Amino acid sequence: MEHANEKHTLALAPNGAVQWQLASLLKSTSDQSVVIPNLFPKYIHAPKGPKGNPVKQLQPIEEASYLDVHI
């Protein structure tokens, strides 16, 4: 079951470096960390329940101000 109010998806470049790094990490052929840029908003409004939305007023350049995720 998926609960999401506003979804944020990030399309990785086909055959791009991040895609290859993630694949190598999942196949256990690499132990290097992978950085996925601009994936998670800095501020989320979650009043109650499973729904949460990015607070757009605090992120003036929207997705460009999202946090990178290191895996």
N, C-alpha and C positions, 0 to 999 in steps of 0.2 A: 504494500500500500504506500502510496506517495502522497505527502501533504506539502503543497507549495502554493503560495499565493502568486508571487511574481518570480518566475524562473529566470535564472541567469545561466546561460550556456556559453561555453567557449569552444569555438571550432579550432582545432589544431591544424596547422598547415599539413597537407598530405605529404608524407615522407619528410616532415620537418624534424628538426633536432629534438624537440620536446617529445614528439610522438615516438621516436626511436629510443630515447632515453627511458621513457615509461615502459615500452615493450621490453627492453633489456632488464629493467628492474623487476618486472613481473615474471620474466622467464628465469630470474636469478642468474643471469649472465653478467650482471653488473652490480656493484655495491656503491656506486656513486649516487648522491642525492640528485633529485630532479626538482627544478623550480618551474612552477606553472604560474605565469604572470597574470596579474589582475583578475584573480578568481573569486575573492571573497570580499564583500563590502566591509568597511571599517565600522559602520554604525547600522544596527538592525533594530527596528521597532517590532517588538513582540509583545503585544498587550496581554494576551492569554491564549492558551491553546497552542496548536502546532504551527500556526501561521506566523511568519515573520517577513517583514519587508525592509529593503534598504531605506535609510533616511536620506532622501535626495537633497534636502536642504543643507545637510552637513557634508555632502560630497559634491562640491560644485562642478567638478569635471567628470562626474558619474563614474563609469567603469574604469577610466584611466586612473582614478584614485583608489581603486580596490586594492586589497592586499595580495601580495604574491604568496603562494603556498609552496612550502618546501616539503618534499616527500623523500 
